[in-house]
Amino acid sequence: MGLNSTPSSERVQIGFFGKRNAGKSSIVNKITNQKMSLVSEVKGTTTDPVIKTMEILPLGPVVIIDTPGLDDVGELGEMRVKRTSEILDRVDIAVVVIDVNEIIELDEENISLLNKDLEIKNYESDQSTDFIKSDSDKINNSDLKLKYKDADFEKEKELIALLEKKKVPYIIVLNKIENYENIIKAKLDDIRSFFKETGIATQNISLIPASALSETGIHEIKEEIAHLIPDKHSYPLVSDLIEENDTIILVIPIDSAAPKGRIILPQQMVLREVLDKKAIAICVQPENLVATIANLKEKPKLVITDSQAFGEVKDMVPEDIYLTSFSILMARHKGILTETYKGIKSIDSLKNGDKILISEGCTHHRQCDDIGTVKIPNWLKKYTGLDLHFEFSSGAGYPENLNEYALIIHCGGCMLGDKQVQARIKKAYNAGVNVTNYGIAIAYMKGILDKAVSVVPEIS
């Protein structure tokens, strides 16, 4: 990631959901103006979530997620549906796509009557005198109602119920209206009433008629999504903790685990915030920290270190200089710091044979001295003196059953969206399992947790 690009974890995550052949992928392709997803008349063309990072006006930097059909069948289909439900934990906005032909009976007679009704109403709105209506016995001077199919809407009901439970804002796109666009647009209130009466949706429904074929409604979908885009963060990483011209030292170990030729994402993000604040950033390795502090005319405001260097750095930083870590700041940024801080004391309640889950949001290549799979387990066993058992998860993978764990230690979550990280923490607490963060756990085991969080007002 360059300093000017937006990481995918910081972008608005927009998921497209619906049954097979509802036209999700076609709508996605029109919105993105790309052939992002395969399109076919054959049901189930999208077999796994298709994820694309891009910039879309007027939405800005986003992640678009096209999901498999909610009604996918068979053993593989069930696995795909499960993957789709997991996507709900990461999306900020959901677009539910429904094929109009699946819910409305639009035979030729019905279309003819509805069109005639619309013609009369359009004529009446333009006339100052009464108009003698034809076919009055059928139209009867009132709105004709759409005929609805006796279809199974259980999948849509389940999806929308989950969205409402998880407080994910959503819109419903009524797709494939190209043959009866005027009718559908004129009868939107009737369709909204039908959705509420049948329990498909209970909230005030944002319903957009659309056609990927004629490109009707595509602009309206983008505009409505733009209105739903949430304020992504309550807390920045560090910019509210520092002032212009403050000196901030970033301790960045360049060891075997460091990526070649670049620094990792949390370090980039913190560095950018420091520069945006017009503070002074100094990047050093641990062995240069003492000399750097000594050579400064004025003491630094804050030292931010890689968590795994806490053991080296803690004695190098004077008591009157704030010290914290990239991981702790990232937990704050993701909205999980308070919960992971509360969970740390459970380390002292561990027993022999307890199982610990160490979870990372990225899928980097494991080194022989990897922080998650090697260093933290060793530090924890040394600190507790116990025979502990460890399991590991990485990337999008996260165990379904958490009840078997005595403690979960999670990374800062820089590669995961806010909602995805928060959903993991909530899932752990719902299972009665305490969860903490890499930086908090290491600072606690090194005996400097109070100092490591003293710069953070919501903890200190």
Sequence and secondary structure as in RCSB ss.txt:
>XXXX:A:sequence
MGLNSTPSSERVQIGFFGKRNAGKSSIVNKITNQKMSLVSEVKGTTTDPVIKTMEILPLGPVVIIDTPGLDDVGE
LGEMRVKRTSEILDRVDIAVVVIDVNEIIELDEENISLLNKDLEIKNYESDQSTDFIKSDSDKINNSDLKLKYKD
ADFEKEKELIALLEKKKVPYIIVLNKIENYENIIKAKLDDIRSFFKETGIATQNISLIPASALSETGIHEIKEEI
AHLIPDKHSYPLVSDLIEENDTIILVIPIDSAAPKGRIILPQQMVLREVLDKKAIAICVQPENLVATIANLKEKP
KLVITDSQAFGEVKDMVPEDIYLTSFSILMARHKGILTETYKGIKSIDSLKNGDKILISEGCTHHRQCDDIGTVK
IPNWLKKYTGLDLHFEFSSGAGYPENLNEYALIIHCGGCMLGDKQVQARIKKAYNAGVNVTNYGIAIAYMKGILD
KAVSVVPEIS
>XXXX:A:secstr
  TTS  GGGSEEEEEE STTSSHHHHHHHHHTS  S   SSTT   S EEEEEEETTTEEEEEEE   TT  HH
HHHHHHHHHHHHTTT SEEEEEEEHHHHEE  HHHHHHHHHHHHHHHHHHH SS    TTHHHHTTS    EE  
   HHHHHHHHHHHHTT  EEEEEE  TTSHHHHHHTHHHHHHHHHHTTS  S   EEE BTTTTBTHHHHHHHH
HHH     SS SSTTT  TT EEEEE   STTS TTS  HHHHHHHHHHHHTT EEEEE GGGHHHHHHH SS  
SEEEE GGGHHHHTTTS TTSEEEEHHHHHHHHTT HHHHHHGGGGGGG  TT EEEEE SS     TT IIIII
HHHHHHHHH    EEEEE TT   S  TT SEEEE   TTS HHHHHHHHHHHHHTT  EEEHHHHHHHHTT HH
HHHTT TTT 
